[in-house]
Amino acid sequence: MKQYLLLIVVAVIGGVTLGFGSPVGAADNLQIRPLQYRETLDVGQQKKGVVDIANGSDETENVTLKVQFFKQVSDDGTLQFFDDPDQADAITLDVDNVELKAKESARIGFTVDSSKLPQGDIFGVIFATTKHEDVPQTIVPSVQVGTLLLLQNGMAGPRTAAISSLNIGLFQFGSQIKGSVGVKNPANIDQATGFFPSMQVSVEPWGAQTKFEGPLVY
C-alpha cells in the first residue's frame, strides 16, 4: 500500500475563453449540438456560429428558437434565464422556427455582434423548444434544449479564483486519491464574470501531477 500526501494548486489563466461544465440538457426526441459555444470577440467584431438540432422522434416536430441570457443564482450552479431588451439585437438567429420531420436534423446559423454587447463576460443561451398547436401540454408536453453561449467580448472580467474548502484525507491508501475541493470567484457579486480556472493536483514527495480545467466559477 502506498501513502499519498495531496497538494492542490489553483492557477488562474488570464483572458481565457469562458466555458460551462453543466449543459442545459437534452431529451431523447430533441437534441441540440453543441451544448456549449465558446467565443472571444474583439470590440466591434461580428462572428457567425451554428447549432445543429435533431428530431429523434417518429413524428414531425415544429421547433421554435429564441435567445436569452442567464446568470448563476446559487453556489450549486442553479441558473436563471431572462430576456434582456438592451442586448436583444446582439445575438440574432437566421430563423426563429423550423419544422423537422421524423429523424431529421437542421443546421441553424446565428450572428453575434460585439458592438451591441457590453465588454466583458457575456452569458447567453439559444433555446430550441417543441411546439404543438392546439394540443395541451398535459397531453403532449413540450421539450426544451439549449446551447450555452459563453462569450468574452473585448477585455475579460476578473480572473481570480480561490479555494474555499478542501476535504481530502492527508493519508490515503491504494491507487486512487479521493476528496473534494470548493473553488470560488471572489469578484464583485454585481459584476458578470465567470471562467474555468486551470487546476493542478500534485502528489508529494514523488512529484506526480495532473492538470485539468476546473468548474465554472461565476
Phi, psi and omega in degrees: 000140178253148175252137182238138168254119189259132176238126179251130179235133175254122176246124182268131178260120181285140173074020180285155174285138184290155174213174180217134187272338183247107184292161178300323177129174179206158178236164183298325186262359175211125182227153179222141177220141358283165175279339176227138175236114181251137180205146173247130183239142170280155180300129180085000184273148172247139178225144178260146175218172179221151169232145178253128180244132182233136175260107182270001183274177179264009181237156174290136181238135170266124186241127175258149181234144177207161179248132172228178176239165182215162173216155177275136186240003177203165182288347180270007176092007179297133182251147174243123181260143184204158173275147177228096183302329182290338182242013186298328182270001184281329180235108185243139179266147176295325177219155178249003173201154181207144176258124180245122175285172182305130178064019181262154178229163180214147176255124183247127179269155175213159182235135175250122180252105185293337181293343181256011179240150174291155177288148178118210184266126183242135182235109180234179179206140170257117180261138170241126186228132176288144183229124180243108182293132173061023177236121180300144180294338178292337178268309178233093182294146177283156179239136180232130176230165184204158173249122177284132177257112185244100193244142170246112183256108183068225181290131182287163173287182181303143180237071180230132178230154179218149176279122182263337179203152180216124182228079181222129179297139182298320178241133179225150184243147180105194185261003181235153174245128183237144178169187179217153178220138176258135180238133181236157175254111186276012181295164179305134185296337180273358182258128179283103179213139179196146182196166174263114176288148173278125184243150181224130174250126181239142177251123180247144010263010186283338175090000178294142181208158175220145180244146180202164178274126182282181180286162176296126173251114189261000000 
